[in-house]
């Protein structure tokens, strides 16, 4: 399916979209019974929104590329909700940008709204409840965490309310040498070929070639970027890699040097 000029957009049954300004990227998947609403919503390339999820509110919602929004999630945007690239929200997680119900005329103190920012590669493992916090890059919230404070980069959180548990669990990421990344991705390409795909248009590199063929999609393991051609085989390979492996379009596409 195509929406506008977007390729391979897949939308399930009984999806309700009530958005004034909607942007959906290539390779996006929206599962059955999803509700998307609000004045402005953007969903980046290859992001998956699984079944029975509700997204939006009266403010803007922005979801980056290669994200995974699990089944039964709530992404509330009473205030602005900004989600970066490669963010994971496990099943039944809830993200709230407001606290509102008690009668303020009678003195209720709990009435607030605040923007939420979730940076790249943050992962909420599942069944997480998230207040309007700032979750910094590569932070991790373990299963069932209740997040009421900002999450610092490369730290792991757990509990109710969630506390820094990095000493117990370790950080989400470890350093992987470039040659090992190359070997792993080459193995994924071989697996892709073995599943019946003709992958002559895919090439794994550790640096950008001096001259690049416009018909080849180059995947650079050193920069985590690829030369976006939007060929059928490139889209199929991106979907084959997801969700464990994520690449993003080359930022300086005009340059020929890595």
BELVEN-V727882 format. One record per backbone hydrogen bond with DSSP energy under -1.0 kcal/mol. CO is the residue of the C=O (numbers start at 0). NH is the residue of the N-H. E is the energy in kcal/mol with one decimal. If there is no record, write none. Layout:
# BELVEN-V727882
co	nh	e
CO	NH	E
CO	NH	E
This chain:
# BELVEN-V727882
co	nh	e
0	8	-2.3
2	5	-1.9
6	26	-3.3
9	29	-2.9
12	32	-2.6
15	35	-2.7
17	37	-1.7
20	40	-2.3
22	42	-2.7
24	27	-1.0
25	45	-2.8
27	9	-2.9
28	48	-3.0
29	11	-2.9
30	33	-1.1
31	51	-2.3
33	15	-2.5
34	54	-2.9
35	17	-3.0
37	19	-1.5
38	20	-1.0
39	60	-2.4
40	22	-2.4
41	62	-2.7
42	24	-2.1
43	46	-1.5
44	65	-2.9
46	28	-2.2
47	68	-3.2
48	30	-3.1
50	71	-2.5
52	34	-2.4
53	74	-2.9
54	36	-2.2
55	76	-1.4
59	80	-2.4
60	41	-2.0
61	82	-3.3
62	43	-1.8
64	85	-3.2
66	47	-2.7
67	88	-3.2
68	49	-3.3
69	72	-1.1
70	91	-2.5
72	53	-2.4
73	94	-2.8
74	55	-2.6
76	58	-2.7
79	115	-2.4
80	61	-2.6
81	117	-3.0
83	63	-1.0
84	120	-2.6
86	67	-2.5
87	123	-3.2
88	69	-3.4
89	92	-1.4
90	126	-2.5
92	73	-1.9
93	129	-2.6
94	75	-2.8
96	113	-2.4
98	111	-2.4
102	107	-2.0
103	106	-1.5
108	110	-1.1
111	98	-2.9
115	81	-2.5
116	134	-2.6
117	83	-2.6
118	121	-1.1
119	137	-2.0
121	87	-2.3
122	140	-2.8
123	89	-3.2
125	143	-2.8
127	93	-3.0
128	146	-3.1
129	95	-2.7
130	132	-2.2
132	116	-1.8
133	150	-1.6
134	118	-3.1
135	138	-1.7
136	153	-1.5
138	122	-1.9
139	156	-2.9
140	124	-2.7
141	144	-1.8
144	128	-2.3
145	161	-3.1
146	130	-2.6
150	135	-3.0
151	154	-1.4
154	139	-2.2
155	164	-3.5
156	141	-3.0
157	162	-2.6
158	145	-2.3
162	157	-2.0
164	168	-2.6
165	169	-2.7
176	180	-2.2
177	181	-2.6
178	182	-2.0
179	183	-2.4
180	184	-2.7
181	185	-2.6
182	186	-1.9
183	187	-1.7
184	188	-2.3
185	189	-2.4
186	190	-2.1
187	191	-2.3
188	192	-2.4
189	193	-2.4
190	194	-1.1
191	196	-1.3
192	195	-1.9
198	201	-1.9
200	216	-3.7
202	218	-2.7
204	220	-2.3
212	215	-2.1
216	202	-2.3
217	226	-1.8
218	204	-2.7
219	223	-1.7
219	224	-1.1
223	247	-1.8
224	219	-2.8
225	249	-2.4
230	234	-2.4
231	235	-2.2
232	236	-2.3
233	237	-2.6
234	238	-2.3
235	239	-1.8
236	240	-2.1
237	241	-1.8
240	244	-1.8
247	225	-1.8
251	254	-2.3
